[in-house]
């Protein structure tokens, strides 16, 4: 079986009347993902990156605090509700000293009561993305 060569031509056609700023993508948001569960960390980071987020991962709160200082802007934190060193909400409060507008979503074990901002295991990729989008939207449009 022989393969026949073919040519591909790329053509640029300018469009008049469209403001490039109007179609520019929204600025990429950075999510700090903090969990000791390596599988969740890898899978969630991959899913978030595919959806356009910039992802910084940390295995525990110490790594998260270090990432806060070395990773530039952080918009959202997705962390375990309960960790050995400190709770997710306590970590978020410490991170807010450097990133005051930081939004937060927490991962909880099965059997934990569901509430806003908490994802109870097992959860889906879509549920994670929805929680983060809701959190980001609440930061972008403060309540008056």
N, C-alpha and C positions, 0 to 999 in steps of 0.2 A: 504494500500500500504506500503510495507516494502522496506527500502533502504538497498542495499547490500554494505558492506564495500569493499573498494579497496585500494590498496597500490600504492604509487607513488615513483619511484626511480629516484634520480638525480645523474647523472654521470658526472664527470669532465674528459674531454679528452684533454690532453695537445697537443698543435700543435707546432711542431718544425719549426724553420726558420722564425717566425714572430716576429718582434721587437715590444714589448708592447707599446713603445713610439709612434710608427707609427700609432697605432689604438686608442690612447688615445683621449678622446674628447677635443675639443677646450675649452680654459678657458671660463667660464661663464661670459657674459657681464652684467653689471648692468645698468638698465634704471631708471632714476628719472622721474616719471610721475607726472606732475603738472597741475591740472585742478580743478576748483571749481565745475564742473559737476560731482556729486557723481556717477551717473550711468555710465558715460564714464570712470571714474577712476576705478570703480570695474570691468567693462567688459574688458577694455583694460589691466588691471593688470592681469586678469585671462588668457586672450589670450596670453600675452607676457610670462607669467610663463609657460604655456603649450608648448610654442615654445623654452623653455630653457633659457630665460632671468631671471636674478634675478631682482625683481621689488621693488622699493621704491616709495611710493606714498606721495603726498603732496597736500593739498587743496588750498594753495596759496603760494606766493613767500616767505613769512616768514617761513613757514614750510619747503619749499625747501632749504632755506639757512641753517636752523637747520639740516636738513637731510644731507646736504653736509658735515657737521662737524662730524656727528655721525654715518654715514652709511658706512664708509670705501670708497673704490674706486667706482667712478661713471664714466661710460664710455659714456653714452648717456643721453640726456634730451629730453623728449617729453612734451612740455608745450603749453599752450594757447598763441597765438600770441599777444592777448591783454588781460591784467588782470587789476584789479583795482589798485593794489599797484605799479606795474611796468610792462613793456611789457616783453614778452617772450625773445626777443633778449637781453634786458637789464639784465634780470635775468641770462641768459646764460653767458654774459660777466662777471658778478660778480662771478658766479660759476667757470669760467675758471681761476680765480685767484688761486684757490686751485686744480683744475683739468684742466691743460692747454690743454690736448688732447680731451676735451669734445666735442662730436658731438651733433647736435641739430636738432630736427624736431618740427614743430609748428602746432597747430590746429587752423584753421580759420573758421569763420562763413560763411554760405552759401552766395554767392555773391562776396566773396573776389577773387581777381584775383589769378589764380593758378601759382605757381612758384616752383622752386626746394626747397625742404625742408619744404614745406607747404602743409598740408593736409586740403582740404576744406570739411566741413561737407555737406552732409553725406559721410562718407568713410567706407570702409570695413576693416575687420581684415587683409586681405591679403595686402591691400594698406598700412596699418600701418606697417606691417612686412617688406614689400618691402622698404618703406622709411627708416626704421631703419637699415636694412641690407645695403642699398646703402650708408647711412651716415657712418656706421661702416666701410665699405670697403674703403671709401674715406679717413678715418682717418688712417687705417692700411697701405694704400699705398699712401703716400704723393706725390703730383705732383712735378716733378722736373723742 
